[in-house]
Amino acid sequence: MSYPYKDNADNNINDKEQEISAQKEQLLKQILSSEARFRLNNIRMVKPELAKLVENYLIGIISQGKVNYQISDEQLKQLLRSVQQPKHDFKINRI
């Protein structure tokens, strides 16, 4: 048995998600330089969770009004360094 309202609700949810995604992309286009956007897109392909974290952070500071200038590639690199977990080096000594 099929529920006709379920398909309509799923379409509405998908439409909302696409609208939110488009708004997010528009905000990021306004705040990031072209080089920074390119870097973030490359990161999104390799580490989507890191890209999403950075995007949410940037949108948060935009909505709070803390940034009213364009973020350069160097500034994005600094942000990425501060967000990423430090790597642990392990050294194995053979006896």
Backbone as JSON, one array per atom type, in Angstrom:
{
  "sequence": "MSYPYKDNADNNINDKEQEISAQKEQLLKQILSSEARFRLNNIRMVKPELAKLVENYLIGIISQGKVNYQISDEQLKQLLRSVQQPKHDFKINRI",
  "N": [[0.84, -1.18, 0.0], [0.58, 2.16, -0.86], [1.46, 5.4, 0.28], [0.2, 8.41, -0.52], [0.81, 10.94, 0.46], [3.3, 10.74, 1.54], [5.23, 10.72, -0.52], [4.95, 13.33, -1.46], [5.76, 14.75, 0.82], [8.42, 13.94, 0.97], [9.39, 15.12, -1.38], [9.06, 17.81, -0.71], [10.88, 18.03, 1.39], [13.29, 17.51, 0.05], [13.29, 19.7, -1.7], [13.53, 21.81, 0.13], [16.05, 21.22, 1.22], [17.66, 21.58, -1.05], [17.22, 24.29, -1.49], [18.32, 25.42, 0.84], [20.96, 24.61, 0.5], [21.61, 26.04, -1.82], [21.42, 28.66, -0.87], [23.47, 28.6, 1.0], [25.69, 28.21, -0.66], [25.6, 30.62, -2.08], [26.13, 32.5, -0.04], [28.74, 31.7, 0.61], [30.03, 32.25, -1.78], [29.96, 35.0, -1.75], [31.57, 35.67, 0.44], [34.03, 34.34, 0.26], [37.18, 34.46, -1.43], [38.03, 33.82, -4.9], [40.14, 31.97, -5.07], [40.09, 30.86, -2.51], [37.55, 29.69, -2.52], [37.98, 27.74, -4.49], [39.89, 26.17, -3.18], [38.37, 25.25, -0.99], [36.43, 23.76, -2.34], [38.06, 21.74, -3.39], [38.85, 20.52, -1.02], [36.38, 19.63, -0.17], [35.96, 17.51, -1.9], [37.84, 15.65, -1.05], [37.79, 15.52, 1.79], [34.9, 15.61, 2.93], [33.57, 16.02, 5.4], [35.23, 17.78, 6.8], [35.13, 20.01, 5.12], [32.42, 20.66, 5.37], [32.33, 21.34, 8.07], [33.96, 23.63, 8.11], [32.5, 25.27, 6.36], [30.1, 25.58, 7.82], [31.13, 26.94, 10.04], [32.03, 29.32, 8.82], [29.59, 30.34, 7.84], [28.34, 30.75, 10.24], [29.91, 32.83, 11.41], [29.44, 34.79, 9.57], [26.69, 35.21, 9.83], [26.62, 36.23, 12.39], [27.73, 38.64, 12.01], [30.42, 39.13, 12.21], [32.24, 39.18, 10.2], [32.9, 41.23, 7.53], [34.24, 41.39, 5.22], [36.08, 40.06, 2.41], [37.23, 36.73, 2.53], [40.46, 35.6, 2.21], [42.61, 33.23, 0.44], [44.81, 32.61, 2.04], [43.85, 33.24, 4.6], [41.83, 31.33, 4.77], [43.42, 29.03, 4.75], [44.68, 29.32, 7.25], [42.46, 29.06, 8.91], [41.74, 26.43, 8.31], [43.98, 25.07, 9.31], [43.66, 25.58, 12.03], [41.3, 24.24, 12.58], [41.68, 21.55, 11.95], [42.58, 18.41, 13.37], [45.52, 17.81, 15.26], [48.18, 15.91, 13.87], [49.37, 12.77, 14.9], [52.54, 11.5, 15.43], [54.06, 8.41, 15.22], [56.67, 6.49, 16.36], [58.44, 3.64, 15.73], [60.63, 1.56, 17.23], [62.85, -0.92, 16.37], [64.0, -3.83, 17.84]],
  "CA": [[0.0, 0.0, 0.0], [1.36, 3.37, -1.0], [0.92, 6.59, 0.92], [0.43, 9.5, -1.48], [1.35, 12.12, 1.12], [4.7, 10.5, 1.85], [6.02, 11.18, -1.66], [4.87, 14.79, -1.46], [6.59, 15.22, 1.92], [9.82, 13.72, 0.57], [9.72, 16.15, -2.37], [9.17, 19.08, 0.0], [12.14, 18.0, 2.14], [14.37, 17.66, -0.93], [13.26, 21.09, -2.17], [14.08, 22.65, 1.21], [17.49, 20.97, 1.28], [18.28, 22.23, -2.21], [17.14, 25.73, -1.27], [19.31, 25.74, 1.87], [22.27, 24.42, -0.12], [21.82, 27.16, -2.74], [21.67, 29.84, -0.05], [24.8, 28.43, 1.58], [26.65, 28.46, -1.74], [25.57, 32.05, -2.38], [26.86, 33.17, 1.03], [30.16, 31.39, 0.5], [30.54, 32.98, -2.94], [30.12, 36.4, -1.37], [32.57, 35.88, 1.49], [35.33, 33.73, -0.08], [37.81, 34.82, -2.7], [37.94, 32.71, -5.86], [41.13, 30.95, -4.7], [39.6, 30.19, -1.3], [36.45, 28.81, -2.93], [38.58, 26.62, -5.19], [40.5, 25.32, -2.16], [37.3, 24.61, -0.22], [35.84, 22.74, -3.21], [38.99, 20.61, -3.43], [38.76, 19.85, 0.28], [35.08, 18.96, -0.15], [36.08, 16.24, -2.62], [38.7, 14.72, -0.3], [37.31, 15.41, 3.18], [33.63, 16.35, 2.97], [33.2, 16.42, 6.75], [36.02, 18.97, 7.12], [34.57, 21.12, 4.34], [31.13, 21.02, 5.98], [32.65, 22.0, 9.33], [34.45, 24.98, 7.78], [31.38, 26.02, 5.8], [29.2, 25.95, 8.91], [31.8, 27.97, 10.82], [32.0, 30.57, 8.05], [28.21, 30.84, 7.82], [28.07, 31.25, 11.59], [30.51, 34.14, 11.64], [28.75, 35.74, 8.69], [25.37, 35.53, 10.4], [26.84, 37.04, 13.58], [28.22, 39.95, 11.58], [31.83, 39.29, 12.59], [33.05, 39.32, 8.98], [32.28, 42.04, 6.49], [35.24, 41.48, 4.17], [36.27, 38.8, 1.72], [38.25, 35.88, 3.13], [41.45, 35.19, 1.2], [43.07, 31.85, 0.5], [45.69, 32.5, 3.21], [43.0, 33.21, 5.79], [41.18, 30.02, 4.8], [44.44, 28.07, 5.17], [44.83, 29.45, 8.7], [41.27, 28.49, 9.5], [41.84, 24.97, 8.16], [44.99, 24.6, 10.26], [43.14, 25.65, 13.39], [40.18, 23.31, 12.71], [42.12, 20.17, 11.82], [43.21, 17.78, 14.52], [46.96, 17.59, 15.03], [48.55, 14.54, 13.53], [50.27, 12.13, 15.86], [53.6, 10.71, 14.82], [54.46, 7.26, 15.99], [57.98, 5.98, 15.96], [58.6, 2.27, 16.18], [62.03, 1.14, 17.3], [63.01, -2.37, 16.31], [65.07, -4.32, 18.73]],
  "C": [[0.89, 1.24, 0.0], [0.66, 4.54, -0.33], [1.21, 7.79, 0.03], [1.06, 10.73, -0.82], [2.83, 11.97, 1.44], [5.59, 11.0, 0.72], [6.05, 12.7, -1.72], [5.76, 15.37, -0.36], [8.07, 15.06, 1.59], [10.26, 14.78, -0.43], [9.91, 17.5, -1.7], [10.48, 19.15, 0.78], [13.32, 18.19, 1.19], [14.44, 19.08, -1.46], [13.87, 22.02, -1.13], [15.59, 22.47, 1.31], [18.22, 21.63, 0.14], [18.29, 23.75, -2.05], [18.18, 26.17, -0.24], [20.72, 25.64, 1.29], [22.59, 25.58, -1.07], [22.12, 28.45, -1.97], [23.06, 29.79, 0.56], [25.87, 28.73, 0.54], [26.73, 29.95, -2.08], [26.34, 32.84, -1.32], [28.36, 32.94, 0.91], [30.79, 32.09, -0.7], [30.8, 34.44, -2.6], [31.32, 36.61, -0.45], [33.95, 35.34, 1.13], [35.87, 34.27, -1.39], [37.75, 33.61, -3.63], [38.93, 31.6, -5.52], [40.67, 30.17, -3.47], [38.44, 29.26, -1.63], [36.97, 27.56, -3.64], [39.19, 25.63, -4.18], [39.42, 24.57, -1.37], [36.6, 23.53, -1.05], [36.75, 21.52, -3.32], [38.93, 19.82, -2.12], [37.45, 19.08, 0.37], [35.14, 17.61, -0.86], [36.85, 15.2, -1.81], [38.17, 14.46, 1.1], [36.01, 16.2, 3.32], [33.23, 16.81, 4.36], [33.97, 17.66, 7.2], [35.48, 20.18, 6.39], [33.25, 21.59, 4.95], [31.34, 21.77, 7.29], [33.09, 23.44, 9.08], [33.32, 25.84, 7.23], [30.42, 26.48, 6.9], [29.81, 27.03, 9.81], [31.73, 29.32, 10.11], [30.6, 31.17, 8.02], [27.83, 31.39, 9.18], [28.65, 32.62, 11.83], [29.91, 35.2, 10.73], [27.44, 36.17, 9.32], [25.5, 36.35, 11.67], [27.37, 38.42, 13.25], [29.68, 40.19, 11.93], [32.73, 39.51, 11.38], [32.27, 40.16, 7.98], [33.28, 42.3, 5.36], [35.4, 40.1, 3.54], [37.43, 38.03, 2.33], [39.17, 35.37, 2.02], [41.83, 33.72, 1.38], [43.96, 31.64, 1.72], [44.88, 32.44, 4.5], [42.27, 31.88, 5.91], [42.17, 28.94, 5.22], [44.63, 28.11, 6.68], [43.64, 28.84, 9.43], [41.31, 26.96, 9.44], [42.86, 24.38, 9.13], [44.44, 24.57, 11.68], [42.02, 24.63, 13.63], [40.66, 21.87, 12.73], [42.78, 19.69, 13.1], [44.7, 17.61, 14.24], [47.24, 16.12, 14.75], [49.53, 14.02, 14.57], [51.29, 11.3, 15.09], [53.98, 9.59, 15.77], [55.79, 6.77, 15.46], [58.12, 4.6, 16.56], [60.1, 1.93, 16.1], [62.08, -0.38, 17.28], [64.2, -2.78, 17.16], [65.83, -5.45, 18.05]]
}
